[in-house]
Amino acid sequence: MVQLNDTTASSDILEEMLKQGDMEFFPQLRKRIDRFVDVFNHHITQQKLNEYKRNLLDQLRPLQQATTVFTSMQALRRFFSYINGLGINSLITTLHESGFESLMSDDTLNFLDNDDLTIDQRVTEFFNRQDRRSTIFEPLKEKLVGIQAANKYTLGLANYAGEAGDFVLSPVAFINSLFFPNTNVGENMRRRSRLLCRGEPNWFTKVADYLTYYVMETGTSDSELQEFLDYHGLEDDFVHFQFCINKWLEQIREMLPPDQTFMLGKKVILTELERVRKFLYAVILNKPELLQEHTEAVTQTVHDAATQANPSNGASLLPCIAYGQLPLPTDGKRILCFDFVLDSSVSHRTAENILSDISRNFQAVRSREVRINGDIKTVRLEVEISENIPHLIAKIISKLANLNVRSVLIGNFGLNGFRHAMNPAFNRIYSRDGRETAVGFMATSFVQSLDRGGEPYYCPNGWRRYAIDVGMTGAQFEKQYGSWPVAYHGTAGTLAMTILLNGLRASGQGCFLRSNHGGVYLSPSIEYSGHPRYAKIIQIKSKYVQMVLQVRVYPKLIEKHPGTLTGARLRDKQKADPNFSNDVLEWVVHWKPGQYIDALNGILVYGLMFRVTDEHPKNLPQNQWWKVH
């Protein structure tokens, strides 16, 4: 372990933080994953999942058998209520879509840390806790409710609007910013013809809103729905509703696994965890020997995946999903490589057939081939993709298992073209007079606040910024993000490393959240974000180190609230930060609980802010507000 001082290289600070992660984060995560896989593979879990599927199909039958628009909407309302009541996340999605670190941040899984529980007790506890959650069955929720940056929601299929009177409406689709009253329609509107109403601006959207409000049980009664349908003559369009609902049902059935048992390969998943650990070292520290170690870890992951034994109970193995570096999107699309690692027993001819089968799941395949390296056979596809990648994998993962795919490598894993996560050219050390120095940092100071997106940005005195490579020049960055305010997010240094890869993860618990929503908490004040409740204090030799993330946030997503920490509340007499009023210290960006939000959605993480001090931060003059009781 290195001694930190003013001559310590900036990369050494990051390396020490990573080592802290090795000691604190990864061992506990490894234990959770080990036990999580045991819970998933348990026969009771498999029985429960099959039971959920059967019940779900039972709930779909009334929707398919409906003979009127009215009964269709009633059945859809009951179905949606049932989905909301399931209260269990997909185990596959939890592990492969949200990322390994989600297993650590999900408090409902902390029972996995209890060494005294047997496997049967862990399975029971898992379902007991999941049943108490208000979350919706995944990945169906992604089909039913998708949250976009503009706070729009879309459910099911897209809307179709053809010639006047030719109307096809998705089962439920709405934009929540619009409002269509539940009160009776005025007499003047009643006199309008059905065709004339459909020529009104936003008619289709308003109808979709109203029907969705009914389905979501927001106060619309059956009698009000019937009156609405009669007034707009929507029963005449039942054939269009039926067509759209049947298409929607097909999509839901496609997302359900077939009637068979699926299991996770523990050894491969734990090998992949080690690969991720080395990946963090390689991409952040950019040392040649670390890049080589990561390459060797990839080789081990592929080997373990291809050679793992089939379960003795005849179950199919779900492929292990591994993410490398993903190319930056252009116009919402990426050119991406998928490597599907096959069971080593698969013949070359079978591999060619698998190549064709997998290709059918992608719309824009640019190239495809079967690669053979000894016993390792890999199907490689280069595709143009705009779809959310984890959602795509979730839809086809059971198909891949039945095609003897043992692992899926997504993105770049090789040394060529490997992007360093950091950009030392923009490293800064901030102080009031610009005289503080440190190796690898440019001394920076400014007295007056700067304007960033209409919000003040004050010099973060006493902090060092280790800049993240955002893939653009300074001029390009200013053009793209110059109108986005600067904010901060305090975090434990060990978790910050995974945030670099995924973005910030929305919490489902906290103040100021809307019903059934999550949020990311930010602050315009680095001093507020530097409170130990948010920014864990780590002691490295004789120094105290804290880490805070520096971000840019799309201004329309910001919702301002007072501070919630003692010493920073509205009723506290003194300001926690002299630059800001206590009533604007917390910024909330509402987002889907448990999901990540990155630059594409409105939050760009572009700097790791370190505070390195000789004395405990609680004794610093600017932190005396911590001691308020």
URMODA-V124772 format. One record per residue. N is the residue number from 0. RES is the residue in one letter. SS is DSSP state (2 for helix, 1 for strand, 0 for the rest). OMEGA is omega in whole degrees, -180 to 180 (NA if undefined). Layout:
# URMODA-V124772
n:N res:RES ss:SS omega:OMEGA
n:N res:RES ss:SS omega:OMEGA
This chain:
# URMODA-V124772
n:0 res:M ss:0 omega:-176
n:1 res:V ss:0 omega:173
n:2 res:Q ss:0 omega:-179
n:3 res:L ss:0 omega:173
n:4 res:N ss:0 omega:-175
n:5 res:D ss:0 omega:179
n:6 res:T ss:0 omega:179
n:7 res:T ss:0 omega:179
n:8 res:A ss:0 omega:-178
n:9 res:S ss:2 omega:-179
n:10 res:S ss:2 omega:179
n:11 res:D ss:2 omega:178
n:12 res:I ss:2 omega:179
n:13 res:L ss:2 omega:-179
n:14 res:E ss:2 omega:177
n:15 res:E ss:2 omega:178
n:16 res:M ss:2 omega:177
n:17 res:L ss:2 omega:178
n:18 res:K ss:2 omega:174
n:19 res:Q ss:2 omega:178
n:20 res:G ss:2 omega:177
n:21 res:D ss:2 omega:-175
n:22 res:M ss:2 omega:-172
n:23 res:E ss:2 omega:-168
n:24 res:F ss:2 omega:-171
n:25 res:F ss:2 omega:177
n:26 res:P ss:2 omega:179
n:27 res:Q ss:2 omega:178
n:28 res:L ss:2 omega:179
n:29 res:R ss:2 omega:179
n:30 res:K ss:2 omega:-180
n:31 res:R ss:2 omega:-180
n:32 res:I ss:2 omega:179
n:33 res:D ss:2 omega:-177
n:34 res:R ss:2 omega:178
n:35 res:F ss:2 omega:178
n:36 res:V ss:2 omega:177
n:37 res:D ss:2 omega:178
n:38 res:V ss:2 omega:-179
n:39 res:F ss:2 omega:-176
n:40 res:N ss:2 omega:-178
n:41 res:H ss:0 omega:-176
n:42 res:H ss:2 omega:179
n:43 res:I ss:2 omega:177
n:44 res:T ss:2 omega:-180
n:45 res:Q ss:2 omega:178
n:46 res:Q ss:2 omega:180
n:47 res:K ss:2 omega:-179
n:48 res:L ss:2 omega:177
n:49 res:N ss:2 omega:178
n:50 res:E ss:2 omega:178
n:51 res:Y ss:2 omega:-179
n:52 res:K ss:2 omega:-180
n:53 res:R ss:2 omega:179
n:54 res:N ss:2 omega:180
n:55 res:L ss:2 omega:179
n:56 res:L ss:2 omega:176
n:57 res:D ss:2 omega:-180
n:58 res:Q ss:2 omega:-179
n:59 res:L ss:2 omega:-174
n:60 res:R ss:2 omega:179
n:61 res:P ss:2 omega:179
n:62 res:L ss:2 omega:180
n:63 res:Q ss:2 omega:-176
n:64 res:Q ss:2 omega:-178
n:65 res:A ss:0 omega:-177
n:66 res:T ss:0 omega:178
n:67 res:T ss:0 omega:175
n:68 res:V ss:2 omega:-179
n:69 res:F ss:2 omega:-180
n:70 res:T ss:2 omega:175
n:71 res:S ss:2 omega:-180
n:72 res:M ss:2 omega:177
n:73 res:Q ss:2 omega:-180
n:74 res:A ss:2 omega:180
n:75 res:L ss:2 omega:178
n:76 res:R ss:2 omega:179
n:77 res:R ss:2 omega:-180
n:78 res:F ss:2 omega:-179
n:79 res:F ss:2 omega:177
n:80 res:S ss:2 omega:179
n:81 res:Y ss:2 omega:180
n:82 res:I ss:2 omega:180
n:83 res:N ss:2 omega:-177
n:84 res:G ss:2 omega:-177
n:85 res:L ss:2 omega:174
n:86 res:G ss:0 omega:177
n:87 res:I ss:0 omega:177
n:88 res:N ss:0 omega:175
n:89 res:S ss:0 omega:179
n:90 res:L ss:2 omega:180
n:91 res:I ss:2 omega:-179
n:92 res:T ss:2 omega:-178
n:93 res:T ss:2 omega:-175
n:94 res:L ss:2 omega:-171
n:95 res:H ss:2 omega:-177
n:96 res:E ss:0 omega:-175
n:97 res:S ss:0 omega:179
n:98 res:G ss:0 omega:-179
n:99 res:F ss:0 omega:-173
n:100 res:E ss:0 omega:178
n:101 res:S ss:2 omega:178
n:102 res:L ss:2 omega:178
n:103 res:M ss:2 omega:-175
n:104 res:S ss:2 omega:179
n:105 res:D ss:0 omega:-176
n:106 res:D ss:2 omega:-179
n:107 res:T ss:2 omega:180
n:108 res:L ss:2 omega:-177
n:109 res:N ss:2 omega:176
n:110 res:F ss:2 omega:178
n:111 res:L ss:2 omega:179
n:112 res:D ss:2 omega:-178
n:113 res:N ss:0 omega:-178
n:114 res:D ss:0 omega:-175
n:115 res:D ss:0 omega:-177
n:116 res:L ss:0 omega:172
n:117 res:T ss:0 omega:180
n:118 res:I ss:2 omega:178
n:119 res:D ss:2 omega:179
n:120 res:Q ss:2 omega:178
n:121 res:R ss:2 omega:178
n:122 res:V ss:2 omega:179
n:123 res:T ss:2 omega:-179
n:124 res:E ss:2 omega:179
n:125 res:F ss:2 omega:-177
n:126 res:F ss:2 omega:176
n:127 res:N ss:2 omega:-178
n:128 res:R ss:2 omega:-179
n:129 res:Q ss:2 omega:-180
n:130 res:D ss:2 omega:180
n:131 res:R ss:0 omega:-178
n:132 res:R ss:0 omega:179
n:133 res:S ss:0 omega:-179
n:134 res:T ss:0 omega:-177
n:135 res:I ss:0 omega:-180
n:136 res:F ss:0 omega:179
n:137 res:E ss:0 omega:4
n:138 res:P ss:0 omega:-179
n:139 res:L ss:2 omega:180
n:140 res:K ss:2 omega:178
n:141 res:E ss:2 omega:177
n:142 res:K ss:2 omega:-175
n:143 res:L ss:2 omega:-178
n:144 res:V ss:0 omega:176
n:145 res:G ss:1 omega:-176
n:146 res:I ss:1 omega:-179
n:147 res:Q ss:0 omega:-176
n:148 res:A ss:0 omega:-179
n:149 res:A ss:0 omega:179
n:150 res:N ss:0 omega:177
n:151 res:K ss:0 omega:179
n:152 res:Y ss:1 omega:175
n:153 res:T ss:1 omega:-176
n:154 res:L ss:0 omega:175
n:155 res:G ss:0 omega:-176
n:156 res:L ss:0 omega:176
n:157 res:A ss:0 omega:176
n:158 res:N ss:0 omega:175
n:159 res:Y ss:1 omega:178
n:160 res:A ss:1 omega:-179
n:161 res:G ss:0 omega:178
n:162 res:E ss:0 omega:179
n:163 res:A ss:0 omega:180
n:164 res:G ss:0 omega:179
n:165 res:D ss:0 omega:-168
n:166 res:F ss:1 omega:173
n:167 res:V ss:1 omega:-175
n:168 res:L ss:0 omega:175
n:169 res:S ss:0 omega:-178
n:170 res:P ss:0 omega:174
n:171 res:V ss:0 omega:178
n:172 res:A ss:0 omega:-178
n:173 res:F ss:1 omega:171
n:174 res:I ss:0 omega:-167
n:175 res:N ss:0 omega:179
n:176 res:S ss:0 omega:178
n:177 res:L ss:0 omega:-180
n:178 res:F ss:0 omega:176
n:179 res:F ss:0 omega:-171
n:180 res:P ss:0 omega:177
n:181 res:N ss:0 omega:-179
n:182 res:T ss:0 omega:-179
n:183 res:N ss:0 omega:180
n:184 res:V ss:0 omega:-177
n:185 res:G ss:0 omega:-176
n:186 res:E ss:2 omega:-179
n:187 res:N ss:2 omega:179
n:188 res:M ss:2 omega:-180
n:189 res:R ss:2 omega:-177
n:190 res:R ss:0 omega:-179
n:191 res:R ss:0 omega:178
n:192 res:S ss:0 omega:179
n:193 res:R ss:2 omega:-178
n:194 res:L ss:2 omega:-179
n:195 res:L ss:2 omega:178
n:196 res:C ss:2 omega:-177
n:197 res:R ss:2 omega:175
n:198 res:G ss:0 omega:-180
n:199 res:E ss:0 omega:174
n:200 res:P ss:0 omega:176
n:201 res:N ss:0 omega:-178
n:202 res:W ss:2 omega:-178
n:203 res:F ss:2 omega:180
n:204 res:T ss:2 omega:-179
n:205 res:K ss:2 omega:178
n:206 res:V ss:2 omega:178
n:207 res:A ss:2 omega:178
n:208 res:D ss:2 omega:-175
n:209 res:Y ss:2 omega:-179
n:210 res:L ss:2 omega:179
n:211 res:T ss:2 omega:176
n:212 res:Y ss:2 omega:178
n:213 res:Y ss:2 omega:-178
n:214 res:V ss:2 omega:-178
n:215 res:M ss:0 omega:176
n:216 res:E ss:0 omega:-179
n:217 res:T ss:0 omega:174
n:218 res:G ss:0 omega:179
n:219 res:T ss:0 omega:-178
n:220 res:S ss:0 omega:177
n:221 res:D ss:2 omega:-179
n:222 res:S ss:2 omega:177
n:223 res:E ss:2 omega:177
n:224 res:L ss:2 omega:-179
n:225 res:Q ss:2 omega:179
n:226 res:E ss:2 omega:180
n:227 res:F ss:2 omega:180
n:228 res:L ss:2 omega:-180
n:229 res:D ss:2 omega:-177
n:230 res:Y ss:2 omega:-177
n:231 res:H ss:2 omega:178
n:232 res:G ss:0 omega:-174
n:233 res:L ss:2 omega:177
n:234 res:E ss:2 omega:177
n:235 res:D ss:2 omega:-178
n:236 res:D ss:2 omega:-175
n:237 res:F ss:2 omega:-178
n:238 res:V ss:2 omega:178
n:239 res:H ss:2 omega:176
n:240 res:F ss:2 omega:-177
n:241 res:Q ss:2 omega:179
n:242 res:F ss:2 omega:-177
n:243 res:C ss:2 omega:179
n:244 res:I ss:2 omega:179
n:245 res:N ss:2 omega:177
n:246 res:K ss:2 omega:180
n:247 res:W ss:2 omega:179
n:248 res:L ss:2 omega:177
n:249 res:E ss:2 omega:-179
n:250 res:Q ss:2 omega:179
n:251 res:I ss:2 omega:-180
n:252 res:R ss:2 omega:179
n:253 res:E ss:2 omega:-178
n:254 res:M ss:2 omega:179
n:255 res:L ss:0 omega:179
n:256 res:P ss:0 omega:176
n:257 res:P ss:0 omega:-177
n:258 res:D ss:0 omega:177
n:259 res:Q ss:0 omega:-178
n:260 res:T ss:0 omega:177
n:261 res:F ss:1 omega:179
n:262 res:M ss:1 omega:177
n:263 res:L ss:1 omega:176
n:264 res:G ss:0 omega:-173
n:265 res:K ss:2 omega:-176
n:266 res:K ss:2 omega:-179
n:267 res:V ss:2 omega:-179
n:268 res:I ss:2 omega:178
n:269 res:L ss:2 omega:174
n:270 res:T ss:2 omega:178
n:271 res:E ss:2 omega:177
n:272 res:L ss:2 omega:178
n:273 res:E ss:2 omega:176
n:274 res:R ss:2 omega:178
n:275 res:V ss:2 omega:178
n:276 res:R ss:2 omega:179
n:277 res:K ss:2 omega:178
n:278 res:F ss:2 omega:179
n:279 res:L ss:2 omega:177
n:280 res:Y ss:2 omega:-174
n:281 res:A ss:2 omega:-173
n:282 res:V ss:2 omega:-177
n:283 res:I ss:2 omega:-175
n:284 res:L ss:2 omega:174
n:285 res:N ss:0 omega:176
n:286 res:K ss:0 omega:-176
n:287 res:P ss:2 omega:-178
n:288 res:E ss:2 omega:178
n:289 res:L ss:2 omega:176
n:290 res:L ss:2 omega:179
n:291 res:Q ss:2 omega:177
n:292 res:E ss:2 omega:179
n:293 res:H ss:2 omega:178
n:294 res:T ss:2 omega:178
n:295 res:E ss:2 omega:179
n:296 res:A ss:2 omega:177
n:297 res:V ss:2 omega:179
n:298 res:T ss:2 omega:180
n:299 res:Q ss:2 omega:179
n:300 res:T ss:2 omega:-180
n:301 res:V ss:2 omega:-179
n:302 res:H ss:2 omega:-178
n:303 res:D ss:2 omega:180
n:304 res:A ss:2 omega:-175
n:305 res:A ss:2 omega:-173
n:306 res:T ss:2 omega:-179
n:307 res:Q ss:0 omega:-177
n:308 res:A ss:0 omega:177
n:309 res:N ss:0 omega:179
n:310 res:P ss:0 omega:-178
n:311 res:S ss:0 omega:-178
n:312 res:N ss:0 omega:178
n:313 res:G ss:0 omega:179
n:314 res:A ss:0 omega:176
n:315 res:S ss:1 omega:179
n:316 res:L ss:1 omega:174
n:317 res:L ss:1 omega:-180
n:318 res:P ss:0 omega:175
n:319 res:C ss:1 omega:-177
n:320 res:I ss:1 omega:-179
n:321 res:A ss:1 omega:180
n:322 res:Y ss:1 omega:171
n:323 res:G ss:0 omega:176
n:324 res:Q ss:1 omega:179
n:325 res:L ss:0 omega:178
n:326 res:P ss:0 omega:178
n:327 res:L ss:0 omega:-178
n:328 res:P ss:0 omega:174
n:329 res:T ss:1 omega:-177
n:330 res:D ss:0 omega:177
n:331 res:G ss:0 omega:-178
n:332 res:K ss:1 omega:176
n:333 res:R ss:1 omega:167
n:334 res:I ss:1 omega:-166
n:335 res:L ss:1 omega:176
n:336 res:C ss:1 omega:173
n:337 res:F ss:1 omega:174
n:338 res:D ss:1 omega:-180
n:339 res:F ss:1 omega:-178
n:340 res:V ss:1 omega:-176
n:341 res:L ss:1 omega:172
n:342 res:D ss:0 omega:-175
n:343 res:S ss:0 omega:-179
n:344 res:S ss:0 omega:-178
n:345 res:V ss:0 omega:179
n:346 res:S ss:0 omega:180
n:347 res:H ss:2 omega:180
n:348 res:R ss:2 omega:177
n:349 res:T ss:2 omega:178
n:350 res:A ss:2 omega:178
n:351 res:E ss:2 omega:178
n:352 res:N ss:2 omega:178
n:353 res:I ss:2 omega:177
n:354 res:L ss:2 omega:180
n:355 res:S ss:2 omega:-179
n:356 res:D ss:2 omega:-179
n:357 res:I ss:2 omega:-177
n:358 res:S ss:2 omega:-178
n:359 res:R ss:0 omega:-180
n:360 res:N ss:0 omega:-180
n:361 res:F ss:0 omega:-175
n:362 res:Q ss:0 omega:-173
n:363 res:A ss:0 omega:179
n:364 res:V ss:1 omega:-179
n:365 res:R ss:1 omega:176
n:366 res:S ss:1 omega:180
n:367 res:R ss:1 omega:180
n:368 res:E ss:1 omega:172
n:369 res:V ss:1 omega:179
n:370 res:R ss:1 omega:-179
n:371 res:I ss:1 omega:177
n:372 res:N ss:1 omega:-175
n:373 res:G ss:0 omega:179
n:374 res:D ss:0 omega:-176
n:375 res:I ss:1 omega:177
n:376 res:K ss:1 omega:-176
n:377 res:T ss:1 omega:172
n:378 res:V ss:1 omega:-180
n:379 res:R ss:1 omega:174
n:380 res:L ss:1 omega:169
n:381 res:E ss:1 omega:-172
n:382 res:V ss:1 omega:169
n:383 res:E ss:1 omega:-171
n:384 res:I ss:1 omega:175
n:385 res:S ss:0 omega:-178
n:386 res:E ss:0 omega:173
n:387 res:N ss:0 omega:-171
n:388 res:I ss:2 omega:179
n:389 res:P ss:2 omega:179
n:390 res:H ss:2 omega:177
n:391 res:L ss:2 omega:180
n:392 res:I ss:2 omega:180
n:393 res:A ss:2 omega:-179
n:394 res:K ss:2 omega:-172
n:395 res:I ss:2 omega:-171
n:396 res:I ss:2 omega:179
n:397 res:S ss:2 omega:176
n:398 res:K ss:2 omega:180
n:399 res:L ss:2 omega:179
n:400 res:A ss:2 omega:-179
n:401 res:N ss:2 omega:176
n:402 res:L ss:0 omega:179
n:403 res:N ss:0 omega:172
n:404 res:V ss:1 omega:-175
n:405 res:R ss:1 omega:178
n:406 res:S ss:1 omega:176
n:407 res:V ss:1 omega:177
n:408 res:L ss:1 omega:-174
n:409 res:I ss:1 omega:178
n:410 res:G ss:0 omega:-176
n:411 res:N ss:1 omega:179
n:412 res:F ss:0 omega:-175
n:413 res:G ss:0 omega:180
n:414 res:L ss:0 omega:-178
n:415 res:N ss:0 omega:178
n:416 res:G ss:0 omega:-179
n:417 res:F ss:0 omega:-177
n:418 res:R ss:0 omega:172
n:419 res:H ss:0 omega:-177
n:420 res:A ss:0 omega:-174
n:421 res:M ss:1 omega:180
n:422 res:N ss:0 omega:-175
n:423 res:P ss:2 omega:-179
n:424 res:A ss:2 omega:-178
n:425 res:F ss:2 omega:174
n:426 res:N ss:0 omega:-177
n:427 res:R ss:1 omega:167
n:428 res:I ss:1 omega:-171
n:429 res:Y ss:1 omega:176
n:430 res:S ss:0 omega:-177
n:431 res:R ss:0 omega:-177
n:432 res:D ss:0 omega:179
n:433 res:G ss:0 omega:-176
n:434 res:R ss:0 omega:178
n:435 res:E ss:0 omega:-177
n:436 res:T ss:0 omega:174
n:437 res:A ss:0 omega:-178
n:438 res:V ss:0 omega:177
n:439 res:G ss:0 omega:-180
n:440 res:F ss:0 omega:175
n:441 res:M ss:1 omega:179
n:442 res:A ss:1 omega:-175
n:443 res:T ss:1 omega:178
n:444 res:S ss:0 omega:170
n:445 res:F ss:0 omega:-173
n:446 res:V ss:0 omega:-179
n:447 res:Q ss:0 omega:177
n:448 res:S ss:0 omega:176
n:449 res:L ss:1 omega:179
n:450 res:D ss:1 omega:176
n:451 res:R ss:1 omega:179
n:452 res:G ss:0 omega:180
n:453 res:G ss:0 omega:178
n:454 res:E ss:1 omega:-179
n:455 res:P ss:1 omega:176
n:456 res:Y ss:1 omega:-177
n:457 res:Y ss:0 omega:180
n:458 res:C ss:0 omega:-179
n:459 res:P ss:0 omega:-175
n:460 res:N ss:0 omega:179
n:461 res:G ss:0 omega:-179
n:462 res:W ss:0 omega:174
n:463 res:R ss:1 omega:176
n:464 res:R ss:1 omega:171
n:465 res:Y ss:1 omega:-168
n:466 res:A ss:1 omega:176
n:467 res:I ss:1 omega:178
n:468 res:D ss:0 omega:-180
n:469 res:V ss:0 omega:174
n:470 res:G ss:0 omega:179
n:471 res:M ss:0 omega:178
n:472 res:T ss:0 omega:178
n:473 res:G ss:2 omega:180
n:474 res:A ss:2 omega:178
n:475 res:Q ss:2 omega:179
n:476 res:F ss:2 omega:-179
n:477 res:E ss:2 omega:179
n:478 res:K ss:2 omega:-176
n:479 res:Q ss:2 omega:-170
n:480 res:Y ss:2 omega:-179
n:481 res:G ss:0 omega:-179
n:482 res:S ss:0 omega:178
n:483 res:W ss:0 omega:178
n:484 res:P ss:1 omega:175
n:485 res:V ss:1 omega:177
n:486 res:A ss:1 omega:-176
n:487 res:Y ss:1 omega:179
n:488 res:H ss:1 omega:179
n:489 res:G ss:1 omega:-177
n:490 res:T ss:0 omega:171
n:491 res:A ss:0 omega:-176
n:492 res:G ss:2 omega:-179
n:493 res:T ss:2 omega:179
n:494 res:L ss:2 omega:-178
n:495 res:A ss:2 omega:-178
n:496 res:M ss:2 omega:178
n:497 res:T ss:2 omega:176
n:498 res:I ss:2 omega:178
n:499 res:L ss:2 omega:-176
n:500 res:L ss:2 omega:-171
n:501 res:N ss:2 omega:-171
n:502 res:G ss:0 omega:-179
n:503 res:L ss:1 omega:-178
n:504 res:R ss:1 omega:-178
n:505 res:A ss:0 omega:177
n:506 res:S ss:1 omega:177
n:507 res:G ss:0 omega:-179
n:508 res:Q ss:0 omega:179
n:509 res:G ss:0 omega:-179
n:510 res:C ss:0 omega:170
n:511 res:F ss:0 omega:-179
n:512 res:L ss:0 omega:175
n:513 res:R ss:0 omega:-180
n:514 res:S ss:0 omega:178
n:515 res:N ss:0 omega:178
n:516 res:H ss:0 omega:171
n:517 res:G ss:1 omega:180
n:518 res:G ss:1 omega:172
n:519 res:V ss:1 omega:-177
n:520 res:Y ss:1 omega:179
n:521 res:L ss:1 omega:174
n:522 res:S ss:1 omega:174
n:523 res:P ss:0 omega:-177
n:524 res:S ss:0 omega:177
n:525 res:I ss:2 omega:179
n:526 res:E ss:2 omega:177
n:527 res:Y ss:2 omega:-180
n:528 res:S ss:2 omega:-179
n:529 res:G ss:0 omega:176
n:530 res:H ss:0 omega:-176
n:531 res:P ss:0 omega:175
n:532 res:R ss:0 omega:-179
n:533 res:Y ss:0 omega:-176
n:534 res:A ss:0 omega:-176
n:535 res:K ss:0 omega:178
n:536 res:I ss:0 omega:-179
n:537 res:I ss:1 omega:178
n:538 res:Q ss:1 omega:178
n:539 res:I ss:1 omega:-173
n:540 res:K ss:0 omega:-176
n:541 res:S ss:0 omega:-176
n:542 res:K ss:1 omega:172
n:543 res:Y ss:1 omega:-175
n:544 res:V ss:1 omega:172
n:545 res:Q ss:1 omega:179
n:546 res:M ss:1 omega:175
n:547 res:V ss:1 omega:177
n:548 res:L ss:1 omega:173
n:549 res:Q ss:1 omega:-174
n:550 res:V ss:1 omega:164
n:551 res:R ss:1 omega:-176
n:552 res:V ss:1 omega:178
n:553 res:Y ss:0 omega:-169
n:554 res:P ss:2 omega:-177
n:555 res:K ss:2 omega:179
n:556 res:L ss:2 omega:-173
n:557 res:I ss:0 omega:172
n:558 res:E ss:1 omega:-172
n:559 res:K ss:1 omega:180
n:560 res:H ss:1 omega:177
n:561 res:P ss:0 omega:174
n:562 res:G ss:0 omega:-179
n:563 res:T ss:0 omega:180
n:564 res:L ss:0 omega:176
n:565 res:T ss:0 omega:-176
n:566 res:G ss:0 omega:-179
n:567 res:A ss:0 omega:-178
n:568 res:R ss:0 omega:180
n:569 res:L ss:0 omega:-176
n:570 res:R ss:0 omega:177
n:571 res:D ss:0 omega:-172
n:572 res:K ss:0 omega:-177
n:573 res:Q ss:0 omega:174
n:574 res:K ss:0 omega:174
n:575 res:A ss:0 omega:176
n:576 res:D ss:0 omega:-177
n:577 res:P ss:0 omega:-179
n:578 res:N ss:0 omega:-174
n:579 res:F ss:0 omega:172
n:580 res:S ss:0 omega:-180
n:581 res:N ss:2 omega:-176
n:582 res:D ss:2 omega:179
n:583 res:V ss:2 omega:-173
n:584 res:L ss:0 omega:179
n:585 res:E ss:1 omega:175
n:586 res:W ss:1 omega:180
n:587 res:V ss:1 omega:171
n:588 res:V ss:1 omega:-177
n:589 res:H ss:1 omega:-177
n:590 res:W ss:1 omega:-180
n:591 res:K ss:0 omega:-179
n:592 res:P ss:0 omega:176
n:593 res:G ss:0 omega:-178
n:594 res:Q ss:0 omega:-177
n:595 res:Y ss:1 omega:176
n:596 res:I ss:1 omega:-177
n:597 res:D ss:0 omega:-175
n:598 res:A ss:0 omega:180
n:599 res:L ss:0 omega:-177
n:600 res:N ss:0 omega:175
n:601 res:G ss:0 omega:176
n:602 res:I ss:1 omega:178
n:603 res:L ss:1 omega:173
n:604 res:V ss:1 omega:-175
n:605 res:Y ss:1 omega:178
n:606 res:G ss:1 omega:170
n:607 res:L ss:1 omega:-179
n:608 res:M ss:1 omega:179
n:609 res:F ss:1 omega:167
n:610 res:R ss:1 omega:-178
n:611 res:V ss:1 omega:-175
n:612 res:T ss:1 omega:176
n:613 res:D ss:0 omega:-180
n:614 res:E ss:0 omega:-180
n:615 res:H ss:0 omega:-177
n:616 res:P ss:2 omega:-179
n:617 res:K ss:2 omega:-179
n:618 res:N ss:2 omega:179
n:619 res:L ss:0 omega:-178
n:620 res:P ss:2 omega:-176
n:621 res:Q ss:2 omega:-177
n:622 res:N ss:2 omega:180
n:623 res:Q ss:2 omega:178
n:624 res:W ss:2 omega:176
n:625 res:W ss:2 omega:-172
n:626 res:K ss:2 omega:180
n:627 res:V ss:0 omega:180
n:628 res:H ss:0 omega:NA
